[in-house]
Amino acid sequence: MRSIVFFVITFFSIVNAFADTEPNSTWQTATMLPQDSSVAGIQDDDDWYAINIVGNQPDKRILIDLTFTHADGNIDMLIYGDDYVISNPVGAIPGLWRGGSAGTTSDHEFIEHNVSSYGLRPLYIKVSGENLGNGYTLTWTELTGNDDGFEQNDSSTSVKAITENIVAFAVQADEDWYSVEVSPGYRRVLASLRFYNTELATTIDLNLELSDTSGTIIASSTNASGINESINEVVSSPGIYHLRVYGDDNGDGYALDWAGVNSAPQAIANTVTTTEDIPYNFTTSDFTFSDSEGDSVVSATLGNLSLGSGTLTHSSGAMLNSGDTLTAAQLDTLVYTPPANLTGSPLATFDFTVNDFDVGTVAARMDIDVTATTTTTQTTTGGSSSGSISLVGLFALMLIGVARRVYR
């Protein structure tokens, strides 16, 4: 199931994924992390990773992307060289601190670092934080010059496709256009753009925009803080859409990824009513819910049946069992039959979750009220008809009879 846990989700690279690589709590036991690979880690102590830079070309830079959920515990990232060793209160570590992302309060940390003058020695990435067991994904790449592998993608007519859930590293020297394909059933587009040039102590400004293939802008993100941009938007239908990255045109590096997701519907409690000894015929609309994408109900799962000695049947008499899932069409055949001569508010209850393209996880209760019959039946003796009459009407007839005796 794919659902929204937070505003922006953590993406995992499928190029080459690793499990949490403990023990790597010191630089001496650092885990080697190849370029363009991702590692899934858990931050309950310091985690160290070693990376090797290939070549010594001018203007080479590395881009490091760390994604996590800040609400589950802050995580920070630093990068060190091995030029010399210095001492600190916790012992010797690789010296010459290169750059870091500590201090931000977002769901992502990003480092862009120029390594052209540092030769072929390895660098070390330190991931640290509040030691709360928060999960994260770490990815890095190296670029040469102000170009990237997506150029030339400078307009809507020269878009480059990027794969869902894969981090794309690039350079914003001009407008960058990408195409994304939203699969059927997943109409919410989440896109995340990370950037931040810490080494130069400057704040850059990149922006992100989502549009359809005709050029109509659907959503945009223009965060002025110069750290991250994100889009969380429902599109009208599955298909191809465009993401545009634009900004200062200074050749700044960034990380971009996206996903098409579906927010599972959330059931809402409801009460239905029938009269004593009268079955209640459910319809799909009785299974009330909310859904951020406005999707229709596909099915509902029923559980915790408390039927007050009554029965729930569907599809021409099939008995319902706790945990059964009924399609929308079957919900229109669901019937509750109360026991004879019993009433209650509620007399019966059950829980239900509503499903669309994904399985709903928020349950609600359905109450079935059975009310008593409120009329009194009277049969006339002077004729062949019978009917019901209220107490007020009976009292009025008695007064008429008294009046007739008085005026005889």
LOTOR-36748 format. One record per residue: residue in three letters; x, y, z of N, C-alpha, C, O in turn. Coordinates in pm, whole numbers, plus 50000, padded with zeros to 5 digits. Each point is the difference from the previous one (the first is absolute). Layout:
AlaXYZXYZXYZXYZ...
# end
This chain:
Met500844988150000499165011950000500875012350000500995000850074Arg498655008849843500735012649997499095010850054498905001649947Ser501485005650151499165010350058500865011450050501234999250007Ile497995012950031500745011450050500174998650149499034999950076Val502284999149966500345000050140500365013950045499705004150111Phe500995003249796500385013850029499925007849873499634994549896Phe500725018650106499855008549884500864995349884499555000349886Val501634995550140500884994849897500494986650047500354998650118Ile499684991449796500404986850041501444997649971500605007349920Thr500044982050147501394996049976500054990349885499244990349997Phe501655012349909500114991649882501234991050010501045003950054Phe498834983849892501104990350002500454997449858499194997049912Ser502135004050064500564997049869499994985249975500284992150091Ile499405003849784500044985949965501284996649924500164988849952Val500765021150037501254997349930500814989650075500474990249942Asn499685012150191500774990650082499705003150145500605009150057Ala498484983650005499535003250134500704991350103500344988549972Phe499885017150149500664993050108499084999950121499185009050017Ala500964980950067499345000050130500815008750095501105004449967Asp498344998250153500755007650098501324992950028500034987950020Thr501085019849981501334993949991500775000950131501225001449998Glu498094997850116500714999650127500914987750008499664989849941Pro501495010950130500465012150070500825009149909500984995649940Asn498635017050049500795009949927499995013150078499865010849942Ser500294988150189499845011550088501285008150016500015010050072Thr501074986049862501245007850000500505001349857499594992549912Trp501305017250066500515001649863500894988449961500144996849882Gln500484996750219500854988649968499184988049949500534991549928Thr498185007750110499144988949957498975004749897498934994049985Ala501405016949946499045005949905499624990049891500834992449951Thr497905008050011499494991649892500305006649866499725011949982Met500854980749924500275005449867498695001449924499234990549990Leu500525021449957498765002849927500345003849856500535010949977Pro499194980449926500325003349860499175011749948498935003050053Gln501595003549845499305011149937498674995549942499894989049946Asp499115019650065498664997949944499304987950061499094994449938Ser501325001650180499314989650074499355006250123500355011150041Ser498694981750017499315004850118500204990250114500044987949979Val500075017450141500054991650119498825003950089499755011950022Ala499544978250029498925002250095500554997750140500394988750033Gly499655021650049500584999050133499025003650109498905004849974Ile501544992750151499225003650118500915008150090501074995350039Gln498525016849996500845009050076499684998550149499185007250055Asp501504982850009499934999150145501385002150063500154999350122Asp500855003349793501325004750040500645006149876499365000849895Asp501915003550116500685005449883500194989149894500384988850032Asp499355014749842500244990949888501005006549906499835011649961Trp501224980950001501065005149913500004992249870499824987949997Tyr500415019749892500094994049867501225005949930500305011950012Ala500404979649913501165004349923499635000349852499344990849951Ile501105019649978499755001149856501315003149929500835007450052Asn499354987049832501205002349920499665008849881499054997349927Ile501745013250053499825009049887500884995349885501184997150021Val498275002049862500724995149882500555012049922499245008949962Gly502074991450015500595010549918500215012850077499635001250117Asn500985008549815500355012850062499735011549903500795009349990Gln498074989949938499705010149900499625013350068499525000150113Pro500705010949817499575012950054498495000450019499254993449928Asp500325014450170498575002550024499234987550039498784999849989Lys501914989950057499284988250046499315003350132500565006850086Arg498224988449930499295001750127499254987350033499664992049912Ile500085006150217499174988850041498695005450056499975010550064Leu498954982249912498685003050052499594988450089500024988449957Ile499605014650167499614989850098498595003150047499705011350040Asp499444978749955498585001950032499614990750114500224987949991Leu499215017550114499544992350116498525003050021499625011450022Thr499544978249970498575001950018499534992350123500474989050028Phe498605017150046499474994150123498785008150041499675010049937Thr499654985650169498865007450054500445007350125500254993950104His499855019349886500535008150109499184998450127500555000650110Ala498154997449877499134998850117500354987850085499684999750119Asp500974990349821500404988050073501375001350065500484990650063Gly500155021049923501335002250059500915006749900500174995149889Asn500435016150151500875007449908501264992149968500564993350086Ile499885007549789501244993849955500835010549927499465007949923Asp501844992350101500915009349935501084992249926500204988150022Met500505018949889500994993649915501225009149986499865012149978Leu501344982050036501275007149983500894991949908499874987849990Ile501065019149941500964993049915501415004350038500265011950019Tyr500644978449991501385002450041500964994749894499684990749926Gly501525015750068501104994649920500914991550085499794998950121Asp501244995049817500964992150077501405006049988501004992950015Asp499085020149960501285006549980500904998850122501214997949988Tyr498215003450129500754998450123499014996250109498795000349979Val501714996250136499174995650111500085010450111501085004350037Ile497804999650012499935009350112499344992950117499374989649983Ser500765016250137499414994150119498815008350044499985012249984Asn499054981150070498865006950062499614992150123500604989550025Pro498445014850054499704993150126499654985349987500114992650097Val499485002949787499624986049985501044992049924499754988549964Gly501425017350010501064992449937500345005249863499485010249955Ala501414982749978500505004349870499004997249890499394989349995Ile500435020449917499134998549885500715005549878500965007650015Pro498624988949866500595006449882499885015150009498955005150038Gly502105001949929500005014450018499465007549881499454994149907Leu500715018850096499605009349895498534998449965499634994749896Trp499555010050195498565000049977499685007049870500455011349977Arg498794982449938499725005549867498705008049996499965011049946Gly499024983750110498715006849994498974992050077500274988850044Gly498565017149974498964993150074498645005749974499845010149932Ser499184983150126498615004549986499335001150136498785001050007Ala502004998850101499445000650134499235012950022500365010649947Gly498564988550130499265011950037498685001749927499175007950044Thr500624985049846498735001449930498934991750072500324990750073Thr498435012949905498894993150066499034994249897498804998950026Ser501734997449859499164994349896500114984950000500734994350081Asp498544999249827500054985549988501204995449917500164988049977His500685021249980501114996349913501235008250036499895011450046Glu501274982749933501265007250010500734998449868499934989449937Phe500775021150021500654999849869501345007250011500095010750060Ile500954983349880501335006249996500465000649855499934990149927Glu500565021650031500725001449875501425004550034500195009950070His500824982849881501375002650044500984998849883499984990149927Asn500865020050057501025000149896501214991950048500585002950104Val499794986849819501104991250042501165000249902500884991450009Ser499175018049899501004999649894501425001250052500934995249934Ser499285011050181501365002250049500444989850104501075001450059Tyr498134988349963500314991250110500524986449955500184991150084Gly500055006949789500624987849954499104987950009498775001150000Leu501874987250006499274987449991499744993650136499524988750006Arg500795018250102499794994150132498504998050026499175007249944Pro500484983250139498594998250033499485011350088500765006750070Leu497964995249925499315009250089499084991950089499644988649969Tyr499975017550144499184993050098498735008150029500065012050025Ile498804981349970498725006250032499584995350138499954988050027Lys499765021450061499534996850134498525003650012499625011549977Val499564978750058498575002150023499764999050150500274989750061Ser499215020949998499785000350145498695007150028499355005449910Gly500254994550217498755006650035499584997450142500834999750091Glu497864998349927499444998850134500004985750053499554997650112Asn500974992949808500114986050043498654994150041499894993150102Leu499075009849818498654995250030499584988349912498834996150001Gly502104998249925499664988749915499255003949875499274991949943Asn500925020550012499325004749880500664994249874501225000049989Gly497974995149918500534994649876500345010849900499415010850002Tyr501544986349910500415009749898500504992749878500294988050004Thr499825019549885500624995049878501095009949957499775012149996Leu501424982749973501145008149963500464996349859500204988249970Thr499975022049944500434998049862500985010949963499905011250051Trp501064985949861500935010349956500414997649855499854989149946Thr500665021549992500564998949865501085010549984500135008950084Glu500654990249809500985010349968499725005349860499614992649910Leu500605020450073499785006649872501255007649962500785004050087Thr499424998149784501135007749951499485012049922499204998449908Gly501245013550130499585012049930498585003950036499484996150105Asn499905011549807498645005050024498974992549919498905005049975Asp501444983049983499074992149919499564987850078500614996550101Asp498354997049852499554987550058499504991049888499945004149884Gly499714983850152499644990149900498645002049935499644992449910Phe499595017850134498675002249945499985010449889499035000949925Glu502035007050064500025010449896500044993749861500574989249983Gln498855017349917499325012950009498494997850025499304994549915Asn500235009950200498584998950036499495013750043499465001750110Asp500735008049800499795014050035498595005249972499725011750026Ser499384979949922498665004749968499024988450005500404988450016Ser498325014849972498964989750004500044990949879499394989350001Thr501335014749895500114991549882501234991050004500224991949910Ser500605009550196501204991850012500094993950140501094999250058Val497774996549995499964994550135500764986850006500094992949899Lys500455003850217500644987250025499204992650107499675005750104Ala500034981749870499194992150092500824996250123501164996349988Ile498245004650129500624995150123499094989650062498775001249996Thr501854988750063499274988550051499475002650140500665006250083Glu498154989049942499385001450131500864993650108500544989149982Asn499595018050131500704995350119501524998949984500664993850083Ile499905012249812501444999949980500525014450008499465008949935Val501594993350147500575013350014500745003849871500834992449952Ala498855019349994500705005449884500855011850046499475009850053Phe501854989449927500905011150032500265008149874500234994449893Ala499735018850119500195008549882500535013650043500215002650119Val500005006249781500565013350021499065010249937499574998349886Gln500115012350188499105010249950500805011949947500255009750071Ala500164989149800500675011049931499045007049905500265011149953Asp498624982350018498915005649922498754992150039500054991950093Glu498855010449838498794992650033500224985149972500594996349898Asp498924995350192500084985649983498584994350001499225002550091Trp500464989949804498664994449983500064984850006500874993749939Tyr498195000450134499934985550015498554995549977499055007350028Ser500824980549921498664994149987499854988850100500944992550026Val497855006350030499674989550095498704993549955499125006849947Glu500774980350072498794992749959499294994650123500524991550072Val498275013749950499194996150115499154987849962499225000649905Ser500944988650169499294987549969498535000950040499665007950088Pro499474984149849498594999750040499854996450148500674991150051Gly498455016050016499774997550141500825008550093499735000250120Tyr501275007049828500885007750086500085014249946500955003749931Arg498035004250103499855013249938500655011150081500105011349951Arg500344986050169500695010450078501484999749965500654989550009Val499885022049951501425001149963500755006550115499685011250041Leu501324981850010500925005550098501345002149930500564990749943Ala499955021450062501305003049940500825007850102499485008850068Ser501814987849942500875006350099501305004349933500644992249931Leu499735020550091501225005949946500865004450117499595008450080Arg501624985949931500905003450109501255006949947500564995949898Phe499865014550170501205007449961500435008550118499175004250081Tyr502104998449929500505009250103501515000249992500644989950027Asn499945021649938501445001049984500615005050131500165012050020Thr500174978450068500525003750132501465004549994500415009050072Glu500364984649841501445002749995500285014749970500925005850057Leu498295000149854500245013949962499265009750090500085012149982Ala499194982550118499275008250096499065009749930499815011350045Thr499604984349847499045008249928498684992549989499964987750000Thr498985019849991498684994249983499565001949856499885011349953Ile499884977949979499545000749862498494998749998499384996450100Asp500035006349787498554999649989499614992449874500115005349890Leu499434982450126499444992249891498524998150025499545000450114Asn499714997649780498564998450009499564987749919500734995249914Leu498075000050117499494987849939498585002349953499215006750067Glu500474987749817498685002449940499494987249935500764992849934Leu497955004450083499334988449939498985005149899499205008850031Ser500834985549847499055004149897499604987949919500634989550006Asp498285012149915499634989349908500735002149868500725009849983Thr499094981149924500765000649875499575011649910500715003449905Ser498135002750123499585011649923500605012950053499825010649939Gly500874988750173500625011950058499235006450112500455010050056Thr498404984549980499215005550110500664996750134500244988350030Ile500075022050049500654998150128498994994650101498935005750018Ile501414983250046499124993650098500395004050141499125002550083Ala502174998249946500475003750134501425005049989500724996749906Ser499695011550191501365005150002500465001650143499195001050092Ser502134999149927500625001850131501115010249986500934998149922Thr498965012950154500985010849992500455004050140499975011850035Asn500444978450044500465002450136501205009449999501004997449933Ala498905013550141501055010249998501174996850091501015007049997Ser498894982450085501054997150097501244994049935501054999450064Gly498854996049813501164995049930500494986750049501204997549999Ile497894993650045500414986850046499324989249917500684992449931Asn498035006750075499274989549930498755005749934499445010150043Glu500144983349852498715002749937499254986849991500604989549980Ser498095011150033499214987749990498635002949943499455010950018Ile500004979249914498655000949943499234987750043500504988849994Asn498285013450050499094989450040498645003549940499255007950057Glu500444986249827498855004649922499284988349934500634990449954Val498045010450043499184990149930499835004349855499575011249972Val500754979949935499805002849858498674994049956499474991050064Ser500025014049827498644996349958499904985649953498944993850010Ser502155000749938499964986549945501424994649991500955007750002Pro499204979149987501344994549976500555004949866499255004849915Gly502064993950067500605004049874501325007150019500624999050106Ile499825008049789501295006949999499845014450050499075007049961Tyr501854997150125500045013650050501455004949998500944992149985His499245021150030501335005949993500375006550132499175006250066Leu502104992149973500585007350112501055009549945500854996149920Arg499105016650124500985010049957500785004950121499415004150100Val501924995649890500885005450103500625012849943500624999649894Tyr499225011450176500565012749953500445008150121499644996950113Gly501155013649863500495008050111501065009949961499835007749905Asp501294992250169501035010249985500934997849881500765009149965Asp499204979249973500874996849886501485001250035500805004649918Asn499574991350204501385001250047500764986949995501124999150051Gly498294990749888500684987149994499984992550131500914992250028Asp498065009950054499914993450129499444985949985499094997549921Gly501474993350156499544986249996498734998050080499705007750092Tyr499554981949871498784997050074499674985249985500544993149913Ala498585002250173499464986449993498495001149982499345007950068Leu500114984049842498585000549968499454985849995500604991149939Asp498285006850126499294987449980498505002350012499545010650044Trp499714979349916498555001549997499364986250015500654989749985Ala498065010450046499224987750006498545003449977499535010850038Gly499764980049898498545000949993499444991150109500294988150005Val498905017750083499494992550114498495001450009499395008149931Asn500044983950155498565000450025499785000750150500544991950075Ser498665017849968499615000750141498804990950020498945002249941Ala501224987650142498904990850024498835007450066500225008850084Pro498544987849879498845006850059499864996950148500454989650048Gln498935019550024499784998450143498514998750027499215008849965Ala500414980150096498594997450030499485010050103500745004450087Ile497974999149902499335009250092498794992850059499214994049927Ala500655006750205498914993050069498645004449944499815011549961Asn499254979050037498675002949947498964992050078500324989850061Thr498435014949935498884993150063498884998349900499615009749934Val499874978250053498834997449916498864995350089500234994950110Thr498545006949842498834997350084498974991849924499755002349882Thr499674988150187498894992349946498954998350109500235003350116Thr498614991549845498904998050094499974985550046500454990949930Glu499045007250187499884986750060499474989849900498975002049935Asp501794986750055499644988749914500155002949851499604991949917Ile500985019750048500185003649858501494999449967500785007150065Pro499654985049837501424999549962500475013549946499215007849947Tyr502104994850068500585012249944500864996249882500894991650012Asn498865014749873500774997749878501065010949986499675011649976Phe501604984650038501095009649989500225004049855499634992849907Thr500985019150076500525004449871501465004350019500445002150113Thr500284999149781501405004150009500155013550071500985002250071Ser498065006849909500095013350060499914999750152500365009850066Asp499154979249992499974998950146501404999050060500205003150117Phe500784992649803501364998250048500775013049977500775001349904Thr499005008150184500505013649985501515000550024500534992650083Phe500155016349844501455001150009500455013349944499245007249936Ser502024995950088500645011749939501224995349924500654990350039Asp499675016549851501164996549920500545012549933499275007149932Ser502024995650089500575012549952500065000849848500015011049945Glu500014977549987500005000249854498594999749941499845001549879Gly499144996550206498644999449950499674987249927499104999849916Asp501624989250114499744987349934498714993750051499545003050110Ser499874988449808498804992650038500384987650079501134995149991Val497914999950087500244987950076500064988049905499144998549913Val501864993250105500144987649923499474988250079499364991049944Ser500905009050187499534989250086500045004850144500525010750029Ala498934981350061500055002750143500234986950073499484989549961Thr501295011250145500274988450084499285001650132500145010350066Leu499084979649974499165000650119500554990850108500494989149971Gly499445015550153500514992050110499315003450130499145008850004Asn501234984150104499425002050134498485000049995499355009150052Leu500094980749886498554999249984499334997750136500314990450070Ser498775018549965499174998550120498575002449956499525011349998Leu499804977849967498755001149923498744998950084498904999949945Gly501234999150187498804999550083499064988849964498785002049998Ser501754986349973499224988149959499405001249861499274991149956Gly501035019849974499555001349862501014993949905500964993550043Thr498845008649827500894994449899500375010549897499225009149973Leu501994989449971500465008049886500224990649884500804990650009Thr498515011949882500164991649881500245009049879499705012050001His500844982049895500255007449877499924990549883500054987950017Ser499825017649864500024992149876499084987950008500444988649993Ser498285014250022498964989549999500134990450116499854987949983Gly500455017450137499924991850120501304995050057499964993050101Ala501195010149842501274995450056500265006850134499915012350011Met500424979850090500255005450133501325007550003500994995549942Leu499035016150125501225007950013500774995550123499424998050106Asn501895000649878500874996750112500925011750030500335007849911Ser500084993350214500925010750038501294998949920500594989249990Gly499845022149953501205000349917499744998849852500935001149921Asp497804996650039499684999049858500125013649932499685010350060Thr500774989749817500065012049917498974998849889500004990249925Leu499135019750064498955000149898500295010949899500405011150036Thr499404985849838500145010049895498885010350011499044998050074Ala501105013149853498955010250002498674994149957498965003450058Ala501044987949843498754993849956499414991150109498784999850017Gln502054993050055499514991450107499475008050118499084995650068Leu501505016249956499495008450109498565004049974499225001850094Asp500414999649779498615003449965499054988350021498795001849992Thr501744986250035499154988450028500014996050147499354990250038Leu501375017450045500134996550142498695002950073499435010849985Val500094979650094498725001250072500214996150145500574989550030Tyr498955019150060499954996450141498574996350035499085007949977Thr500714980250079498694995350044499994999450151500704991750058Pro498515017150008499995000250147499224988050055499164994549930Pro501115001650193499204989450063498585004850025499765012150014Ala499304978749992498585003550014499745007150133500484996050106Asn498745014849884499445007150116501075006550089499735002750117Leu501484999949829501045006650078500335013649940499985001849879Thr500335007750210500405013449957501275003950075500374993650099Gly500295016949855501185005050067500665011149922499875000849878Ser500855008150194500695011249936501425001050056500225007350097Pro500734985549847499824990949886499664985950048500314996150113Leu499074996449800499774985850028501174991649948500304989450055Ala500355015349840501134992849940501075009949957499705011549969Thr501554984150029501115008349954501014991249926500054987950019Phe500755018549897501194993749944500975010949959499615011549978Asp501664985050011501035009349953500224998149851499774989249946Phe500675021449988500304998849858501155009349962500175010850057Thr500614984749846500995008549934499635000749852499464990549944Val500845020849995499665002349860501284999549917501025005650040Asn498934987849847501164998149914499765006349863498894999449946Asp502165006849998499945003949859501104992349927499934987749991Phe501085019249957501094992749937500924993650103500734990549970Asp499245014950153500754994350111499044996350111498855004550003Val501624987250088499184995450111499945010850108501045004950045Gly497764998749996499845009750106500464994550133499884988150027Thr500655020750057500494995850131499265006650115500174995950115Val499005014149857499255007050104498594994350003499245001449904Ala500414991950208498704993550013499005009250068500385009150074Ala498354988649901498915007250065498904990150033500014988649952Arg499025015650131498944990950044498705003349930499635011649984Met499684978049974498655001149945499034995750108500064988850049Asp499025020349989498944996950095498704997249925499675007049904Ile499604982850140498704996849943498965001850109499934991950093Asp499265018749896498935002550095498724993149951499655000949883Val499684992350208498714993749970498975006250093500094998550122Thr498925008349821499015007350079498694992450005499694992049912Ala499535010650192498724993150020498935005849910500075011649958Thr498914980250011498835004649927499225009550088499814997050118Thr499715014649829499395010550082498515001649975499435009750050Thr499894981449877498575001549969499194989050065500534989250028Thr498165013449996499074990350056499024995949893499455008749931Thr500314978550052499124995049894498584998350053499804994250107Gln499175010949817498584998650035499264993649884500175004149885Thr499014985950145499194993649898498555004150020499474998350110Thr499845007149787498605004150011499114987949994500254990649925Thr498685009750156499064988650005498805001949911499274990549972Gly500525021649983498825002749918500274998649854499085002549921Gly502074993850037500294999249858501144990349977500434992750090Ser500035007649789501034990449963501395005750003500974992849975Ser499165020350057501325006249996500635000350138499304999550101Ser502015001349904500745001550126501105010349978500425002249886Gly500045004150219501045010349988500585003250135499664993850101Ser501195015749900500655004250124499525013950035499735008149911Ile500174994950219499525012950047500835004150121500344991750084Ser499975020949924500835004950110499165001750125498775000049991Leu501845001650124499315002350126499225013149998498925001050058Val501645009149875499305012949991498704998449922498955005350038Gly501154987349852498794997649920498954992350078498815002849988Leu501624987250092499064992150079499315008750103498794998650022Phe501965010650042499405009050099498975009249934498965003050060Ala501335001649817499065008749929498694992849971498935006050010Leu501144981349954498794992249974499164998450127498775000449995Met501904997750119499274998750127499255012950031498864999450046Leu501765012249928499315012950026498785001749911498975005150042Ile501184990549832498865000949908498844991550050498855004149993Gly501474984050059498954991350053499285006150118498784999250010Val502005007050081499385006750116499085011249956498905001650053Ala501575006249847499175011349954498694995349939498965006350018Arg501094982749911498774994849940498984996150107498815002549983Arg501654991450130499064996350106499385012350066498824999850036Val501985011049979499485012150067498925006649919499025005050056Tyr501134995349810499045007449917498904991449945499295004849911Arg500494983050132498874992049957498705005050060498954994349973
# end
